[in-house]
């Protein structure tokens, strides 16, 4: 009987040791889904465009991290969903974070032009809840945050992956964010797999620009350039909604 008890205790100790293994270097694949028809205009031209589009714009991004640095960038599109080329500017975007230096670097493609933003890591106010969910084999805890002053983010993070990052510029929780939903942007980000082998540190590097923008100077630039965006027609609320969606995507 004692042998059986000792065996059970031994197995429990081994399992506890295994559970305490923390991941500090990996590649995480994210499935990104946007309900694209909801992001489009409801006027006649918009309705005509919607007829030939799938319900969701689905892409896959890789989040690669090591040595407390990370890069999040496009990998491939869902082959089943056929999208026009003008909807594929996400391919150019990337987000680099240096969590030790508290710096981040973002490359954004906007209307065919590329912009690099380099600044301190943007802070997000989070409220951690008691709700849990399993994502990609990891137990995750729910947190609610707010970005761009008014856009709520619902995230699930795991402390088994030590880096405090997440997709795009979402960050700042006590562990890796494996799931994000942003209802006002009709978009979700869900980790589909985590690989701890063949992590290439050389891929983790910031975008280069002769004169990168700061967050403040980039916002000033976009504010000036977007003055006349969505200024046609009589539906001012719809125009405001579409403009906000465009700006949120740019700033995210």
ZIRAMO-V133797 format. One record per backbone hydrogen bond with DSSP energy under -1.0 kcal/mol. NH is the residue of the N-H (numbers start at 0). CO is the residue of the C=O. If there is no record, write none. Layout:
nh=(NH NH)
co=(CO CO)
This chain:
nh=(4 5 6 7 8 9 10 11 12 13 14 15 16 17 18 19 20 22 25 26 27 28 29 30 31 32 33 34 35 37 46 47 48 49 51 52 56 58 59 60 61 62 63 64 65 68 69 70 71 72 74 75 77 86 87 90 91 92 93 94 95 96 97 98 102 103 104 105 106 107 109 112 114 116 117 118 120 126 128 132 134 137 139 140 141 142 143 144 146 150 152 153 154 155 156 157 161 168 169 171 174 175 175 176 177 178 179 180 181 184 185 186 187 188 189 190 191 194 202 203 204 212 217 218 219 220 221 222 223 224 225 228 235 238 239 240 241 242 243 244 245 246 247 248 249 250 251)
co=(0 1 2 3 4 5 6 7 8 9 10 11 12 13 14 15 17 159 64 194 62 192 60 189 58 187 56 185 33 34 42 43 44 45 48 49 33 31 75 29 72 27 70 25 68 65 96 63 94 61 59 59 57 83 84 87 88 89 106 71 104 69 102 67 97 118 95 116 93 114 112 109 107 105 212 103 101 143 141 139 137 134 132 156 130 154 126 152 150 146 144 180 142 178 140 175 22 251 166 163 172 157 160 164 155 155 188 153 186 181 182 181 32 179 30 177 28 26 199 200 202 115 213 214 215 216 217 218 219 220 221 225 233 234 235 236 237 238 239 240 241 242 243 244 245 246 247)
